[in-house]
Amino acid sequence: MAAARTADASQAAYFRSMLADERVQLASELARSRAHLHACSAGGRVVGLRAMARARAEARELEARSREVQRLLAQLDQRFPRGWFAD
């Protein structure tokens, strides 16, 4: 039983670390995407409708991915409280 608990904690720590790294990367990509979207819609720039649609779709996709990573992290933290593994 102790070996299984140790293995579970090890896997939880690995996946939590991986998801936390992905969350940081997504936050960076989302900030860049939002800045691009803002630049497209502000400053009197002439931007085609397709470019705006692509910029909006990219931002929405990144937001959805970010929410999914947050959800996975929350479920992992609920299943394996932080005390189970060391950072």
C-alpha positions in Angstrom: 0.0 0.0 0.0 2.8 2.4 0.9 4.5 1.7 -2.5 1.3 2.4 -4.4 0.8 5.7 -2.4 4.4 6.7 -3.2 4.0 5.9 -6.9 0.7 7.9 -7.0 2.3 10.9 -5.3 5.2 10.7 -7.7 3.0 10.7 -10.7 0.8 13.4 -9.3 3.9 15.6 -8.7 5.1 15.0 -12.2 1.8 15.8 -13.9 1.2 18.8 -11.6 4.6 20.2 -12.6 3.9 19.6 -16.2 0.5 21.3 -16.0 1.9 24.2 -14.1 4.5 24.7 -16.8 1.8 24.6 -19.4 -0.3 27.1 -17.5 2.6 29.6 -17.5 3.2 29.0 -21.2 -0.5 29.5 -22.0 -0.6 32.7 -20.0 2.3 34.1 -22.0 0.7 33.0 -25.3 -2.7 34.5 -24.2 -1.1 37.8 -23.3 0.6 38.0 -26.7 -2.7 37.0 -28.4 -4.7 39.6 -26.5 -2.1 42.3 -27.3 -2.3 41.3 -31.0 -6.1 41.4 -30.9 -6.0 44.8 -29.2 -3.5 46.1 -31.8 -5.8 44.9 -34.6 -8.8 46.7 -33.3 -7.2 49.9 -32.0 -5.2 52.6 -33.5 -7.1 53.0 -36.7 -5.3 50.1 -38.4 -7.1 48.6 -41.3 -7.4 44.9 -40.7 -9.4 42.4 -42.7 -12.4 40.6 -41.2 -10.6 37.3 -41.6 -7.6 38.5 -39.7 -9.8 39.8 -36.9 -11.8 36.5 -36.8 -8.5 34.5 -36.6 -7.2 36.7 -33.8 -10.5 36.3 -31.9 -10.5 32.6 -32.5 -6.9 32.2 -31.3 -7.6 34.1 -28.1 -10.8 32.0 -27.4 -8.9 28.8 -28.0 -6.1 29.8 -25.7 -8.6 30.9 -23.0 -10.3 27.5 -23.4 -7.0 25.6 -23.1 -6.1 27.7 -20.1 -9.4 26.9 -18.4 -8.9 23.2 -19.1 -5.4 23.2 -17.6 -6.8 25.1 -14.5 -9.5 22.5 -14.2 -7.0 19.6 -14.4 -4.8 21.2 -11.8 -7.7 21.8 -9.5 -8.8 18.1 -9.8 -5.3 16.9 -9.3 -5.0 19.1 -6.2 -8.3 17.8 -4.9 -7.3 14.2 -5.4 -3.8 14.6 -4.1 -3.5 17.4 -1.5 -0.2 19.3 -1.6 1.1 17.5 1.4 1.3 14.3 -0.6 4.4 15.4 -2.4 7.2 17.9 -2.1 7.7 20.6 -4.6 
